[in-house]
Amino acid sequence: MSHLFPTYNRWELELVSGKGTVVKDGEGRTYLDFISGIAVCNLGHSPEVVKEAVKEQLEKVWHVSNLFPITAQEEVGGLLTEHTDLEAVFFCNSGAEANEAAIKLAKKHTGKTKILTFKQSFHGRTFATMSATGQEKVHSGFGPLAPSFDYLPYNDESALEGIKGDEIAAIMVEIIQGEGGVIPGTTAFLKAVEAKCREWGALLIVDEVQTGIGRTGRPFAYQHHDLNPDIVTAAKGLGSGFPVGAMIGKEALTASFSPGTHGSTFGGNPLAMAAAKATLETIFVPSFLQEVEDKGAYFMKELKDKLSAHNVSIRGNGLMIGIGLESEAGGIITDLRENGLLTLPAGPKVIRLLPPLTVSREEIDQAVAKVEEALGKATAVV
């Protein structure tokens, strides 16, 4: 009998070690990891630069609480604001917490009560972020949700028309819906969302928990669309596996988060900041980001070329790619895993590929070949 709540459908393999893109299970089998801890291990497994930074911090102090100044918070905050053109950061421990902070800040700053999100969105599993998520399967069984959220169709500018903005505190949007199927937002749609925020005096919250920290070849994915958000949330790739999240916002919002309005015991602790600083100093280098963009374009082209005989759709940006199928993806994901390639679903009919940003082109080629083989086998069975 397990001592754990059964909240996860776990696979029957335990990963016990990893380096770069390659991980090993308890029986000694190796895999190409194109999950990266769900877009967390952006520098691959056990990156030396992060390991050394954390080891150095381990010899100093691990935790002091936010009763005290923590210089590393200012340093990591500076890296985040420098690469977002925003001015202030609140540190927490996860993407859900970052989005929770954004929801609280938007309501407090505007004095309004409603937040618009989108169908098939995913913003977290706390009560507020679950309520913000536009997926019935996430809501099911929890009774009445927080009453603050309305869900609109994604990528549909017309759905924004005719809405009275008097009570709208914010619109929260993903640049690419990750859990919702790896669906990229169009520039026209995202700009229309921004325009409505300005018209209504609402805040534009961009959820970059999965798309941020270099995943698409820019520091943040909204930068592909020339948006000017009021709040950006980040987590997953921020700490190379250390639990850390961040809400980044405009200076005008700082007065609304005065002492006592929000907090986090562990948020921004010295160990997490050491990991985040080393991660950002590596990823937020123009040549590194350009390489991510180039590898993403190469990956997308190879998938489209090699899978052209199969009735699939290839979509995404950078190294966040979805393969849309006509049938259920679960069997193919299992076959890929048995053949040494770890992938994950994004809804029932999408294979999601999230390799480390450090993945090599040779590893991309190996992954494409494995996907081509798995789809071929699935077609043969049909």
Beta strands, then each sheet from edge to edge (+ up, - down):
strand 1: 15-19
strand 2: 22-25
strand 3: 30-33
strand 4: 88-92
strand 5: 114-118
strand 6: 149-152
strand 7: 168-174
strand 8: 176-177
strand 9: 183-184
strand 10: 203-207
strand 11: 231-234
strand 12: 245-249
strand 13: 313-317
strand 14: 320-324
strand 15: 341-342
strand 16: 344-345
strand 17: 350-353
sheet 1: 1+ 2- 3+ 15+
sheet 2: 4+ 12- 11+ 10+ 7+ 5+ 6+
sheet 3: 8+ 9-
sheet 4: 13+ 14- 17+ 16-
end
